[in-house]
Amino acid sequence: MKIGNYLKEKMASTGFLLFITIIMFFIMYAGGVLVYHKQGFGTIQTFMNMLIDNAGLIIAAAGMTAVVITGGIDISVGSVIGLVCMMLAYMMQVMGMNAYVSIAVVLLFGLVFGTFQGWLIAYMRLQPFIVTLAGLFFCRGLTAVISVDQIAITENETFLNMATKNIYLFFGATVNKRGIRLYPFIHPSVVIALCALAVIWYVLKYTKFGRSLFAIGGNEQSALLMGVNVRRTKMIAYILNGFLASLAGFVFCLNTTSGFVEQARGFEIEVIASTVIGGTLLSGGVGTVVGSFFGVLIKAIIETYIRCNGTLSSWWNKIVLSALLCFFIVLQSVFASIRRKRSI
Amino acid sequence: MNPDLRKLKNAVIAVSKKQLFLPVFALCIVLIVNVVKTPTFFNISIQNGVLYGYIVDIINRASELIILAVGMTLVIATGGIDISVGAVGAVAAAVCVRLLGSSYDAFATPLFLSIGIALLAGIACGAFNGFLVSRLKIQAMVATLILFTAGRGIAQLISAREIGGKMVPGQILYVRMESFKAIGGFLPGVVVPTPVFIALGVVIIAYFILTRTALGLYVKTVGINSKAGRLVGINSTFIIFMCYLICGFTAAIAGVVTSSRIYSSDANNIGLYMELDAILAVALGGNSLSGGKFSLLGSVIGAITIQALTTSLYAMGITADQLPVYKAIVVILIVSIQSDQLKHWIRNFRQKSGTVKAVVQ
C-alpha cells in the first residue's frame, strides 16, 4: 500500500515524464547496441552521427520548449527552416553573396518573422496555432516564390568548409583494419547546436525572463498579478523561437547544402514530438531543454534503427515518431488527470 | 446630418454587422475584380455536352472545399480545429484506389465497396482525432497534428505497387476503371459536374441534421460553454467526438472526389494545403475560430470565395506552390479583423478622438 502511494506521488510529480524518457533512451540505446552491433550501432561515431544529423532539430526543439512552456505552440518552424535553406542557397549560389553576410541576413529574417508572429499572438491576442499555421504556409509559399527548383550550394568555399570541417574528438579512437587510429569527429553544426542548447538552458533556469515564462505557463492571470509583463514576455518567447528556428535552418543547411521547396516538410512534428517526449507539458508551465535534447536523441535512435534495418521504408520514420508522440501525449493526459484527482 | 442619410448609414451598419456580410462582401469583390479583368467571366456555354465557363469551373473546383468546410465548421464550432483533413483525404484516396486496383488483375474490388471502405477509413481517422480531443482532453491542434504528419506516411505505405516482384510503397497509383471517373467528372448525359451534386448533397444533409434535430444546438452549446452544457445534461464529450468523426468523414469524401478527378492517388499532393483552405473558408464565413455560433451557409460561401480567389490567382500566373503566401496573408487579415483586441483598440481610439473633439469645442 505504501509503495503504491509512493509510486502515485512520484507519477504525479512533473519530473516523472522526463525520468521515463531518459530510462527509455537508455533502454532503446542498449537494445540498438544488442541488435545492430554488427552494423556498428555501439560505436561513438554512430552516436556522434546522430548529433550531426539532428543538430538543427536540437536547436529548434530548444526554441519550441520555450514557447510551449508559455502554453503556446509554433508549427511554423519546419517552413522557416525550409525557407532559410532556400534563402541561403539563393543568396550564396545565385547572387554570389558572402557566406557570413547571408547567414546574418537569414538570422535577421528569423528575428523579424518571430517578432511579427509574437506581436500577433501576444498583443493582438490571436490563437498561436492559427497565427503559426498561417506562418507555416506563408514561409512554404515564399520558398516557392524564391525558386521552384532545387538549388545546391557548390561554389561558396567558406560555407562548404563550414559544412564539412571535421572536428576530431580526443577520445574513443577505434583502430581500423590497417592499424590506423580513427578518432570520432563532429561537424561545427553540433558545436553550434550544443552551445545554443546550453544558452537556452541557462536562460530558462537562471534568468528573470526564463522564470517568467514558467509563471505565465502555470497561470497567466497569477503571473500578471505578480507583476510579470505577460505580453512582452510572450512576444520575446516567440522572437527567441523565430531566431532559433532560423539558426536551426542555417545548421540544417550545413547538412544538406541545398535549398528545395520540399525541404524540412513535416519538421514541425519532429520538433514538437521531441519537446513533448522530453517531458514538456503542452498545457504549459513545465519543461526543460535537457528533456527536449533526450527527445531528439530518441528520435535519432528510431532513425538509426530504420537505417540499420535497411529493409523498412523511410516513411516508417514519420509514422513511428507520430505514434511515439501520441503515446506521450496520452501519458501526459493520464498524469494530468491523476494530479487533478489528487488535488481535489 | 440629413435624416435620410442617417437612416441609410444605420441600415448599412446594421447590414455590415450580419454574420453573412463578410463572406458575401468578399465574394462580390473577387467576382467584380474578375469581371473587370475578363468581361467574359459570367459566360456559360455547353461544349462537348457539358457546361463550360469560369463560373462552372469555380463551383466545380470548390466542391471538395465545400464538403471539407462542412466538417470543419462543426469542429471549429466546438472550439477545436482539425488540421489533418488534407492527410485524411489522402489516406481515403489511397485506400480507395488501392482497393480498386492499380493494375488489371489486382484487388479489383467493386466500386461502391471500395468507396465505402475509403469512407470508413476517413471515419476511423476522425474517430481517432475525436477520441484524443474529447476523451483525453488533448489540445485539438496537437491531437490532429499527429495525423497531419502520420497520415501522409500511412497514405504512402498504402500506395504500394508491385515493382520487380516486390511491393514498393510511395508510388502514384493509377486507376483503370472508367466508372470511377464519373465521381470527379460527369455522369453520362448530365451537363453539371458530379462533384457539385455531391457537395450539394453533403450540405443539404448537414443542414437538415443541424436544424431539424437538436444536434446543431448542442454543438453551439458545447462551443460556447462546454461545462454549462454538461451541467444541463448534454454529453459534450460525445458531441465533440461526433464532430471530429463527421469531419473525418467529409475529409474522406473530399479525398475520394479529388482522386477521381486526377484519376489516380498521389499521397503527396492530394489535399495538400486543403486544411488551410478549409479553415480559411470557415473563418471567412464569419464563424469565430474560438467556437460557439456557426453558420453553415457562411462557410459554403466562404469556400466558393476562396476557390474564386484561387482560380483568379492562377489566372494571374501564380503557381500552386506560391499560392499559400497569399492565402496566409488573407487568413491573418481575417482573423485580425475578427479579433476582440482590434475592436477594443478601435473603441478606445474613437473615445479618445471623441474626448479630444469635446475638449476642442
Interface residues (C-beta under 8 A of the other chain):
Chain A: I73 I75 L120 Y123 M124 R125 L126 Q127 F129 I130 V131 L133 A134 G135 L136 F137 F138 R140 G141 L142 T143 A144 V145 V148 V261 G266 E268 I269 I272 V276 L282 S283 S313 W315 W316 N317 K318 I319 L321 S322 A323 L325 C326 I329 V330 S333 V334 A336
Chain B: I81 I83 L132 L136 K137 I138 Q139 M141 V142 A143 L145 I146 L147 F148 T149 A150 R152 G153 I154 Q156 L157 P169 G170 Y273 E275 L276 I279 L289 S290 T319 D321 Q322 L323 P324 V325 Y326 K327 A328 I329 V331 I332 V335 S336 S339 D340 Q341 L342
